[in-house]
Structure formats: structure tokens, C-alpha cells
Amino acid sequence: MERAVPLAVPLGQAEVFQALQRLHMTIFSQSVSPCGKFLAAGNNYGQIAVFSLSAALSSEAKEESKKPVVTFQAHDGPVYSMVSTDRHLLSAGDGEVKAWLWVEMLKKPPYRTSLEVPEINALLLIPKENSLLLAGGDCQLHVMDLETGTFTRALRGHTDYIHCLALRERSPEVLSGGEDGAVRLWDLRNSKEVQTIEVYKHEECSRPHNGRWIGCLATDSDWMVCGGGPALTLWHLRSSTPTTIFPMRAPQKHVTFYQDLILSAGQGCCVNQWQLSGELKAQVPGSSPGLLSLSLNQQPTAPECKVLTAAGNSCRVDVFTNLGYRAFSLSF
Amino acid sequence: MGAVTDDEVIRKRLLIDGDGAGDDRRINLLVKSFIKWCNSGSQEEGYTQYQRMLSTLSQCEFSMGKTLLVYDMNLREMENYEKIYKEIECSIAGAHEKIAECKKQILQAKRIRKNRQEYDALAKVIQHHPDRHETLKELEALGKELEHLSHIKESVEDKLELRRKQFHVLLSTIHELQQTLENDEKLSEVEEAQEASMETDPKP
């Protein structure tokens, strides 16, 4: 999606330009603040908008509370992924990672780095090592130490670019899924590939007409859900067997475990709630024609802002206070 | 000071006035009729007026008694309401606690359900594989067959060896016999040649 550049816009057309921009906006990533009261969303124009969840959820919310508190141009290219640490918001786009202080969002980023990684699709925080994992277009996982900002290791093994990362907490392993159709498990301590699951080779879940790409990954230490080209499947990691296949035709772009459910979102406009047995518990429609990211605000410091937010191919972020229906939408 | 008390008086009067316009008027009339009675002269009129005043007085006392009772009733209603209010507050707090408790139970139940579903999912996969006992039995049977067949193979091989050896013995004996026969023939030829030479020799 190329970025529209205003060349010589006469005054009356500024609104038209803005409206066109909003029409073609795609929100790629979301991240919740460490205090739990704010949500940051990054779009394909490189802007990051910070919304105040506590204001939007309060009983006196007006239309203005659903607009961002602050919007700024973060990157030149799209902001593909974002993640929050205790004090910083890390955003990654085409070849650069920037760190913003949540407390002072408008100032220049105190830290930035650049890599020759063409698009950084996924960021993963590893709290135990205080490091950040980046994965994207150059088929490698890079480990960056957050204190010094240096890149310590690169994990190689994928043959095509990487879409998504997940952290398996019990044994400190990282799962990565990419365009080559394989989910690889890496042990962080000795930087080796521990296990490879080639999803498209299993007949039950492969869908050759969609391709073999893995678009989304989520893990619960013993179990893993992955989807994308092949069908959304639940895997048991220790035996590497697919146990349940979720009957969803549209490829899913984001999946996560929540309590006893699996939430997934993708090409349709709905957030799907699945039980582990494969039954569809609910399908809640959102306001975007396709969803790219889901974010659950489970920060313990703000229990009243415990919501699910979904964003995708539009300028709106849907907020679900109760998983049964869409409460309202925040918009850029 | 004067203005304050005036305001108070006006306020009180306005408040009281709502109860019964008759009461206030009655007291004023009583005061006026008392003054008239004090100033009147004749005995009979005075007596009727006195009676009338007494009745007005008793009316006033009656309405005052009524008001006091109403006041008592209001106080007791207030107490009652206070009691009910406290009870409701207690039950609200209790309900809050129950809600928190139930939420915890829901989380627990969800965890249990998730574990059960995980178990079911794994069990389904396991069911696809055949039972371990059966496979072990099959393995045993196959092992026995294998042993049996290897025994047979051994015995057949032994027999083969034996036959081979016997044939070997037979063939070697035949060869020996052939050799002996050839040797005998040669010997007999040599003897005949010697005899022929011996016959030519004695003719010198």
C-alpha cells in the first residue's frame, strides 16, 4: 500500500485527503500500556495513535474520547508490530525499531536502531532475559538485548520470511511460524532449533489452495494453535500431533489463548471464539472487513479497562468489553 | 437579629400552615374570644362563651395530640427505614462477596473445562492408534512364528549338508573305483606288452 503524499493540496481538499487516508488505512499492530489505561495502534502510514481506554470506557464517554489522545508519525513505512515493556513502547517497521517512553509520547525516541531486516513482522519480549526478539523479512530471528541495544544472536533455519512469534514459557523456547509453512521451535539457551513442525505436510490440516504460510501462532506451553494457509489447528507440542482442527475457511491472521477459549480473527469481519474441542462457541462481528490483530488488556493495574480490542483493514479499533458483543469503536 | 428571627417565624408559620389552616385560626379566635369574655359583663353569655372557649381549647388540645402522635409515628418510621437501609447495605456487601466468589469459581471451572478438553483431544488422537496389548500379542505371535520358521530352516539346512556329504562320499568312491579300474587296465596292458616283448626276445 503506497503512502499517499500531499503535494500541493489546496485548503478545501485537506479534508478530502484525510478522508481518503482513513478509507485506505490498515491498522497492523496494537499494544497496551503497562498501566493498562492506554492503547497504542500503529497503521500502514507509519503513524501511531494512543487512545485512552479509561476515558472511552468511563460512563461519561463522549465522541471525543473515542479519538486518539495523541497521534504522531513514528516511522516512514508501516508499523508492522509493537510491543510494550514496563516503560517503553517498542515499534518496528521496515528495518528499524524505535523505543518510545510511554510517559512522554511526543518526544523524540530516546532509542532507535536499524537493521537490514526488510519488514519486521513480529516482536517478542523475553522478560527473563530482558531481550527482544525480532523476526521478519530476512528469514532470521534476531535477539536484541534491551539494556545495551546490541544484537546478540541470530537464529537461522527458516527458508522464507517469518510472520509470527510466540513464547513458550515453561521451557524457555520460542516458536516461529513463517511463509515456508514450518513452525520451528528454538531453544534460547543454546540457540538451536529444537523441533520443526511442517504443518502443510499433515493431510488433515493442509489446504493447498490457500498455500502453506503460517499467519498466526499462539502457545500455551503444552499446546499450540497455528493457522493461516493451512486450517487453524490445535497441536500437542510434545508429540507433534495435530489434535483438533477448527472448521474455519478463511485464513486466520491472529490467534490467542484466553481462559478456556481460543480467540481467532482473520479474513472475515468476526472475532471467533473456539472451544478446545473444535466447536465454535461464538462469532462476534467487528466493524472492519478483515482483522489483523487482537489485543487483550489484562494488566492487573487497570482491571476496569479489561477489554479485547481488534483492529485490521480499517481505521477503527473495535473494543469488546464483554466477549459477546462489540461495545464501541475507537477511530484514528 | 430582628431580621433573622422574622425569617424564622415566617418560615415556621409557612411550614405549619400546610398542616391545617384551621388550627392557627382557631388559636387566634380563642385568644380573641378570651379577651372578649374577660371584657364581657353578663353571666349567662359569659358562661356560654366559657363553654365555647373550653370546647375550642379541647379541639386545640386534640389536634395537638394528633400532631404529637404523627410525630411519634414519623420517628418510628424513620427508625424502621434506617434498619431496612442497613440490612440492604449488608445484603449488597454480601452479594458483592458472593459475586467475587462466583467469579473465582467460574475461573476454576473454566480451567477444569480446558483441561478436560485437552484430555479429550489427546484421547482422540490416541484412539486412532491400536491398543498396546493387542500389538504386544501380535508381536509375540510373530516372534514365535519367526522362531519356528528359523528352526525349520536350520533342520532343512542340516539335512542338505548331510545329503551333500553323502553325495560327496559316493562320488569320491566312484572316482576311486574308476581310478582303480584304469590302473588295473594299465597294469594289464603293461603286462601284455611285457609278454609280447618276452616272446620276441628268446629268438636270438
Boltz contact constraints between the chains, C-beta under 6 A:
constraints:
  - contact:
      token1: [A, 241]
      token2: [B, 125]
      max_distance: 6.0
  - contact:
      token1: [A, 243]
      token2: [B, 121]
      max_distance: 6.0
  - contact:
      token1: [A, 243]
      token2: [B, 125]
      max_distance: 6.0
  - contact:
      token1: [A, 244]
      token2: [B, 121]
      max_distance: 6.0
  - contact:
      token1: [A, 259]
      token2: [B, 110]
      max_distance: 6.0
  - contact:
      token1: [A, 260]
      token2: [B, 110]
      max_distance: 6.0
  - contact:
      token1: [A, 260]
      token2: [B, 113]
      max_distance: 6.0
  - contact:
      token1: [A, 260]
      token2: [B, 114]
      max_distance: 6.0
  - contact:
      token1: [A, 276]
      token2: [B, 117]
      max_distance: 6.0
  - contact:
      token1: [A, 276]
      token2: [B, 118]
      max_distance: 6.0
  - contact:
      token1: [A, 277]
      token2: [B, 117]
      max_distance: 6.0
